[in-house]
């Protein structure tokens, strides 16, 4: 559902990417859209994303806009990383009157986007998103978006690295590679065809249907005792000297002006590997040669000679010892050679050279010939984390194979990204530390991550726990009043059964209990000490700081005056409504009907309507208050607003002129009965216009299915109600 949070970019003001979006839920394919679109803006080094009117499997989700995302550019590639919670707003598409996104609340998301940001290239984009909705929906949602390239990241590898593509004609060469056939230099015509680059058969290949092979040749050039090494490259060879070790005349080279023999790298690799074998009639101690140079893309020749642009080098990976001559034809060996960098920012192009001998003209006089076989070349991109330190000390028991850790911290300790340091292996990996605070102030969660250009995520999660506090005392178990750090405290119970309390300094601590009876008395209750304002009650993500008034307290006991509002006498535009603010404590008086507090009067008269939220009292439903339909009550409540409306109080569209339906009253104490009325003639509810059903995967169904269903009801006054129903 949350492709909406995907980020990407191009070097222009606004770019729209069109590609394939795949969504899986708990590992099962849920949706695949080959024409999905993502719109991105770029401002300097920062990017913003807008996905408007996003729909998943036919269900309208909504619109997301993320701004201020810093890009990490290496080589021709830019990466974006996000680890945050995202809120989806309603869309504005014509004909759609219901959007699911606003109902989801704040959604946790981890995303990595990777794209070619070079203005002369055809921009591509790849995105991976992990959404952990286990707590609310029991689902792990994974989203993958890609365009313009294969999902195996072939764009990060050398062209035709498996030697399966070959030119046609006499002595054809593999696509993207060349040998002496197309060499430059005055001695090229004297090199025998036996040393040309040729195609190995499927029986000779390491994998696939072909490989590359090149042979040395025991041949006296003119009258000189010189033997020609078999050599090929992804650049071009120059044969300009009869002296084999003359680096000024005999070399491989690459330059940007020669497009047929030029190969870029999008981002710097950590190592290169190739499968090789060197067959000879007589084994010797003179191995084959692999030489790979990353350079700035202008020009480079290998081997270097004076004036051959040595300053253009970014890194080298060279091996002149591993691949030795053997008697036999099945001795394939994978040679993995790391790059040694001098300037990673210069890694724009790659020159690769293979040779039958690491010594120029190194064929022994006792050898009649030898052949080097090469296949399945690969560039490697690492994302290792080799060390993590917290406040300068390595995590206890740290191992690269252990990805979860727990650290105890003091109750007053504040943790940020600056408290961590880490060591990484991966010259082009996107690395960092992300810290979030856990609910109720009980600690923090830190994520140390390293993501390779192939979008391989390697992360370590460190939970930093503040101390678990035992109750200092328990008073009146029926009302669940508790003492923490010598202060009476508010109690909060989470869905997983953990219980927290806040002291007078607004510190939340997790409580431990030695007596199961005490635990049951406290569980689900909200405790308020008599006559004083105590801490902050963290109700939900919408209104995290609701000031809680004491039960039985009066205005003299608190440092602000409690507003008094009678819904039955309120007139449209009265200042006490127009000035309502979030977290304000108000005593509302009105008539109770159908779960709401209303300003009901005679038939046809105008009235008002308030939603009631009883979670601050530890109750599950308004019905648990035991209110009588039509009864008149005074209710002390904290003001919040419906997230979907999110703003100052305002008039709702209704045939009955119910004003300010975006206000929610969070009930803080038992309601006071004012009168019991026999009113029978009341404003009726709007009629049901339509009812739609959706399963938990977001797919609309004709009728409720077994399990959890999302029921969306549209009323005649334009109101849309949504409920989660278990069949």
N, C-alpha and C positions, 0 to 999 in steps of 0.2 A: 504493500500500500504506500510505502513511503519513498518511491522513486522521487517523489517531490523534493526530497532532501538531497538529491544528487547534485554535485557541483562540477562544473567544467568551465572551459574558457577558450577564447581565442584572442589574438592580439588586437581585435577591433572592438568598437564600443559595444556592440551587441551581436551575438552569434547564436544561431539556432542549430542545434545538433539533432539529426534524425538518425535513429538506430534501433537496435533490438533490445527490448527490456524483458528480462526474465525474472520471475518472482517464484520463490519456493517458500513453503510454510512447513516447518518441522521436517525439512528434508524432502518434501513432496512438491512436485511441480504444480503451481497454482495458476500461473498465467504466463503467456509469452506474446508480446506485441512487437511486431517487426517495423512498426511505423511510429514509434514513440519519439516525442520531441522535448528537448530541453533548451531553454533560453538563458544565455549567460552574458553578463556585462563585465567589462574590465576597466579598472580605474587605477593606473599606476601598477603597483605590485599587489593590489588587492582585487578580489573578485566577488561578485554577487550573483545570486541565482534566483530566477523566478520560474516557477512551474504553475501555470494558471489553469484552473478548471480541470485538475487531474482526475481521471476516472480509472478505477481498477476493477477488471472483470465486470464492467457495466455499472458498478456502483460509483456515484459521484463522491469523491473524497474531499477536494477543495484546492486551495492555493497556498503555496509556501513561498516566502521570499527570505533569503539569507544574504546578509551583507557583511562586508569587512573581513572576508576570508583571505588570509595571506597565502600567496603562492610560493612554492619552493621550486626554483628553476635550476636544473643541472643539465648541461649540454643543450639539446634541442627539446627537452622534456620538462614540463611543469607538473608538479604534484600538489594536491590539496588534501588536507586531513582535517576531519571534524569528529569530535567526541563530545556531544552535547544533547540536550533535550530540545525537541522541535515542536512548535505549535502550528497546526494547520488551520487556516481560516476558511470561511465559506467562499465558494467561487461566485462568479457572476454570469455564468452561461445562461443564455435564454432557454426557457422551458424547463429549468431544473429548480425545484422548490425545496430540495432537501440535500444537505451536504453532511457526510459522515465525519469529516475531519474535526470540526469543533467539538464533537462529542468525545474524541479520544483523549483530550487534555494534553498534557505535556508528554511527549513520546521520546524515550531514550534512543539514541542513534549513534552508530560509529560508521564513518564513511571515509573511503579513500578513492580519490579521482586522479587519473593519470592521463595526460594528453600531450600531443606534439604541438608545441607552441611556436614553432619557427614559421615566420610569415611566408617563406617561400615554399613551404610544404603543404600538402593536403592535410588539414587538421584532422586528427582522430581523437577519440575519447573513449576511455574505459573507466567504469565505476563499479566498486563493490560496496554494498551497504549491509550492515548487520543491525537488526532491530530486535532488542530483547523485550518482548511483550509477555513473558512468562507470568509475571505477577498479575497482570490484568486480564489477559486472554488465553494464557497457557500456550503461547506460540513464540517460536523464534522465526522471524521473517528475514529472508536474505534476498537482496535485489542486486541484479547484475545488468549493467547497461554497456553496450559497445557499439561502435560504428567504424566502418572503413578498414577494419583489419580483422585477422583471425584471432580467435580466443586463445590460441596457443602462443601468442605474443611473438609471432614470426618476424615482426618488424624490428625486434631487438636482436635478431640473429643476422648473420651474413647471408647475402643472396646465394641461393643454391649451395648451401653448406653441406648437403648430403649428396651432391654430384649426380642428381637424377635428371637434370636438364642439360642437353648437349646441342651444339650447333650441328648443321648438316654440312655435307661436302667432304673433300679430302682432308684427312688428318683433323677431324673436328675437335674443338675444344669445349670444355664445359662452360655454360653460361656464367659470366662473372669472373672467369679465371683465364689465364693465358700462360703460354710457355714460349719456347724459342721460335715457334712458327711465326708469331707476330711480333718478334723482338725488333727493337731498333738497334743501330750500331753497325759499323762496317764489317764486323766478323760474323754477322747473323747468317749470311749465305753459306758459311763454311761449317756450320753446325749440322751434323747429320740428323736425318729424320728419326733415327733411333733414340735421340734424346728428347723428342717432342713429347708434350703432354698428350696422353691418350686415355681411352675409356676402358676401365676394367669391367669385366663381365659380372653377371650376378653371382657366379660361383667364386669370383675373386673378391667381391664386395664384402664389407663388414655388415652392412644392412641395405635393404632395398635391392634395386636391380643393377646398380653400377657404382663404381668408385673412380677416383682419379689415380693414375699411375704414371710414373716418369722414370726413365732409365738413364744411367750413365753410359758412356760409350768409350771403349778403348780405341782412340783414334788420334793419329798424329796430325795436328793442324799444320798444314804445309810441311815444313821440315822440322817443326819444333816438337819436342817430346812433351806435349800437353794433352791431358785427358779431360774431357768435358763432363762436369757433373750434370745429372738430370735435375732441372730446376723449374719450378713454376710459381706463380704469384697471382694475387687478385688485382695487382697493378699491372705493370708492364716490365719486361726484361730489356736490358740494354747489353748487347755483346759488342763491345768496342775495342777490346784489346786481346792480343794473342797471349798475354801474360795472365794466367788464371787469377792471381791474387791482386791484380791491378784494380783497386776499388774505384778509381776515377773513370774506368772504362767498362767494367763488368759489375752490374748491380741490377736490382729491381727498384722500381720507382713508381710514385703516384703523385699526380698534381691535379688541382681542381679544373684546369683548362682542358683536360682530357676526359670527357664524361664517360667514354666507353671503358675506361680503366680506372674509375674513381668510385670509392665506396665510403659513405658516411657511417658514423655510429650516432644513434640518437642520444645515447647516454653512456657514460663511462662504465665499462665492465670491470669486474674484479679479477677474472682469470679467463683463459681460453683453453679448450681441450680439443684434441683430435685423435681419432683412432688411426694408428699407423703400423706398418710392418715393412721391414727392409730385407729383401731376399737377395742373396749373393751366392755365387759358386764357392767362394772361400770366405769364412768368417774372418773379420779383422777387428781392430780396436778403433776404427774410424767411424763414429756414429753418423746418423742422419742429422739434418739441421732444421729446426723450426724457429723462425724469427718473426715476431709480431710487433709492429710499431703503431702506437696511437699518436697522432700529430694534429696540428691546428688546421689542416685541410688545404694549406697553400701548396707546399711541395716537400717531399722527403724522398731520399734514396737510401737503400740498404744493400751493402754496408756503406757507412758514412765515409766521406773523404773531405778534405779541406774545402770549405765553401759549400757544403751540401746541406745547408739549412738545419744544422744541429739544434739551433735555438727553437725550432718549431715542434720539438718532441714534447708530448704529454706523458707518455709511459712506454715501457718496453716489457715484453714477455718473451724470453729467448731460452731455448734448450738445445744444447749441442752435445748432450751426453746420453740421453735416455734410450734412444732408438738405435740399437746396434744391429749389425749384419748377422744373419743366421742362415743355417742350412735348413730350409723348410719353408712351407708356404701357408702355415696356419697360425702364425705367431702375432696375431693382432694385439696391440697394447694401447690403452688410452693414456695419452700424455697430457696431463693437466698442468698448466704453467701459469702462475700468478703474474699480474702486472705490477711493476714497480713504478710508482708515479713520481714525477718531478713537478708537474703542473696540471692538475685535473681539469682546469678550465679550458685547456687547449685540446681536449679529447674530442675532435670533430670528425676525424677520418681514420681509417684503419688500413695498414699495409701488411699483408701476410705473405711470407715466403717460405716454401718448402724446398729442400735440396737433398739429394742422395748422400751428400757428404758435408760435414761441418767444416771441412778444409777445402778451399778452392783447388780444383784439379786434384782431389785427394784419392782418385782411383788407384789402387795398388797395381803394379805391373803384373802381379800374379793372378789378378782377377780379370776375367774376360768381360764381365758386365754385372750390373746389379739393378734392381728395380725397387722403387719406393712406392708403396700403396698408401693412399690417404682417403679417409671417409668420415662422415658424421662429425663435422666441426661444430663446436658449441661455445658461445660466450656465456659466462657465468656471472650472476648478480647476487651478492650475498646480503643477508639481513640478520646477522648474528648480534646478540647482546651478550657480552662476555663478562660484564661486571655491573653491579648496581650498588650504589652507596646512599644511605640516608644519614644526613648530617655528618658526612665525611667517613662514616663507618660502613663497611660492606654488610649487606643483609646476611644475617646468620643462616648458615646452611645454603648459601647461594650456589646454584648449579644451573647451567644452561638448559638442562632438561626439566627443571622444576619451575613452574610458571605461576604459582600462587604462594604468597607469603603473608604473615600476620606480624604486626609490630605493635607493642603497647606504648602509648603516649600518655602524658599527664593531662588532667582534665582541662587545664588552661592553655595547652599547647595549640598553636595555630600552624597548619601545614600548608605550604604552597609548593609550586614546581621548583622553587629555588632551593628547597631542602634536599633535592635529589641530584645525583650525578650518575652517569652511566658511560660505559665503554662499548663502542659499536664496531663491527666489522662489516663493511659494505660501503664502498666509495660513493655510490649513488643511492643508497637507501635513504628513505625519509624517516627521521628518527625524532624522538622527543619524549616528554613526560607530560601527563595530563592528570590533574588532581581535582576531585570533586568532594564536597562535604556530604557525609551520610545524614539521613534524616534524624531530626531531633538532637543534633549536635553530638552524637555519640562517637564521632570520629571522621575519618576520611578514607577515600579509596584513590590510590594512585595507579596509573597505567603507564608503564614504560614500553614503548613500541618501536619497532623497526620494520619498515615495509619496503620490500624490494621493488624495482621497476616492473617486475612481473606480477606485482600486486599480491605477493606472498606476505601475509601478516604474521609477525612474530611479536608477541606481547606478554608482559609479565604484570600481574595484578598484585598490589600490596595493600592490604587492609590495615589501617592504623586505628586502633581501638582506644578510646578513652576508658578509664576504669569502670568496672561494674560496681555499683554502690549498693550495699545492703541497706534495708530500711532501718533508720534509727529508732523508729517507733511506729506503731499503728494505733490510731484512735478511731473508735466507732466504725467497725468493719462494714456495717451496713451502708454507710455513706462514703466509705473508702477514703477517709482523710488520712494522709501519711505525712511523715516528717522526713525531710531530706536536708542534711547539713543544717539542722536546727530550724528549718523553715517549713511551714505547711506548704504543700505542693500540689500542683495540678497533675493528674494522672492521665496517661495516654496509652491505649492498647493498640498494637498494630494487627494487621490481618494474620500474621504468622504467630501471634500469641505473645510476642515480647511486650513488656510493660516498661514505660518510661515515666519519669517525673521531672518537673522543672522546679528549681529553687527560685528564691526571690531575685537572683541575678540573671534569671532567664537561661540558666545552664540546664540542658536536658541530659539526664543520665539514665542508663539502663538499670533496672532494679532486679535484685535477686531475692528469692524467698526460700526460707527453710521450712515453712509451714504451708501445705497445700491449701488449707482452709483460708488462710490469709490471702493467698494468691487468688482464689476464687472470689473473695469479697472485693478485692481491688480490681479484678479484671472487668473491663468494660465500663468502669465508673469514671466520673470526672469529679475531682475533689476540689472544693474551694473553701478557703479558711474564712471564718466569720468576720465580716466587716472590713476586709482589706483587699486591695488589688494585688493579685499574685501572678507574676510571670506572664508569659505568652503561650497561648494554646495554638500549636501548629495543626490547623485543621486540614488543609489540603494545599495543592500547588497554586490554587487560585488566590487564596487569601492567607498567606503564611503567618500573619501576625495579627490575630484577633485579640484585642484587649478583653480579658474575661473579668466580668464583675462578680463580686461575691454573692452567694445566696443569702438573702435576708439583709443585705447591706443597704445603706441609704446614701443619698447624694453627699451627705456630710462625711462619709467614710472614704470617699474617693476624691481624686484631684481634678475632676471635671463634673459638669452638671449633666444629668441624664435627660435626654430629650423626651417629651411626652407627646405622642401623636395618637389621636382618636381617628381611626379610618372612617367611621360613620359620619363625622362632621367635616372631614377634609374637603376642600374645594380645589379644583384644578388651579395650579399656579401658586398655592400656598408656599411661603418661603421655607417652612420647616421640611417640606419634601424636596424642594429644588436644591437645598443645601446639604442633603444627606451625603455622608462620606463613608468610604469603606472602613470597617472596624469600629464605627461609632456605635455606642451602646444606647439603645432606645427602648422606652416602654411603649409598645404598640397596644392599642385597645381596639377590638373589633369582634366580629361574629365568626365563629368557626363553621366552615362547611366544606365537605369534600377535600379535606387535607390542606385547606388554605385558611388564612385569616383575612376576612373580608369586611368592607364597609357597606354592609347590606342595609337597604332602607325599603321604602314602599316600592310597589311595582312601578317600573319605569324610571325610577330615580337613578342618578349616577352613583357609582361606588368604586372601591379600590380593592386590589387583591394582592396578597403577599404569599410567597412560597415559604414554608417552614422547614428548617433543617435541624434535626434533633441530635445529630452526631456529637455536639459538645457535651450533651448529657449522657453519652454512652448508650443511646437508644438506637435501634435499627430503623424504626418507622414512626411517623407522626401518630399512627394509631396507638403506639405505646404510651402516649400522653394521657389517654383515657378521656379525651374531650368529647363533649356531647354535641351532636349536630345541631346547629342553630344557637348554641350557647354563646354568651358574650364573655370575653376573657381579656385580661391584661397580661401581656407576655413580654418579659425582659429578654432582649435579643441583641446580638451584634449584627451590623449591616454588612452584607456583601452583595455582589452583583452577579447575575448569570453571565458566565464567560462568553456565551454566544452573543450577548448584547454589549457587555463590557463598556460601561461608561456611566456618566451621571444619570440620575433617575430621569426617566422620560415616559411619555405617554405611549402605551401599546395600542396597536390597532385592534379594536374590538367593537362589536355591536353594542356592548354594554358599557363602554367607556371605562374599563378597568384601567386606572392610571398606574404607571410605574411598575409594570410586571417584571421589570428586570431586577427588582430588589428581592434579595433573599434574606430572611430573618433567621439567624442562627440562635436557637433557643438556649438560654444560659441557666434558667431556673424553672421550677415548677410553675405553670401558669396560675394566675389568680382568677378565680371565678367572680365575675361581676354580677351577671344576671343569667337566668335561664329563660329563654324566650320561646314562645310558641309560633314564631314566624313561620308561615308556610309558603307565602308568596314571595319567592326570591328570584333573582335574575338567573335564568337558566344557562347552562353551559352551551358552548357552540356545538353544532352537530358534526359527526364524523363524515368526512368527505371521501377519504380513501385510506386503505390499510395495506402496507407492503411488508414482506417478510424477507430477511436475509440470513444466510448461514454465517458461521464465524469466519469463513474465508472471504466474506464480503460479497458473495454471489447471491443475486436475487432469486428467490424460489417462489413457486406458485402457492404453497401452503407450508405451515410449520413442519419442520423435520424433527426426527428424534434427536434430543440433545439441546444445546443452547441455540436460541433464535433471537435475532434482533428485529423487533417489531416497530415499524415507523407508521404513526397515525397522523394524518393531516385533517385539521378541523376547519369548519366553515369560516372562522375568523382569521384564518391564515396561520394559526398556531400549529407547530409540528412537535409531536411528542414521540420520544424514543424510549423503549424499554428492552431489557434483556430478559428473555423468558425461557425457562427450562421445560421441555416437553417430556 
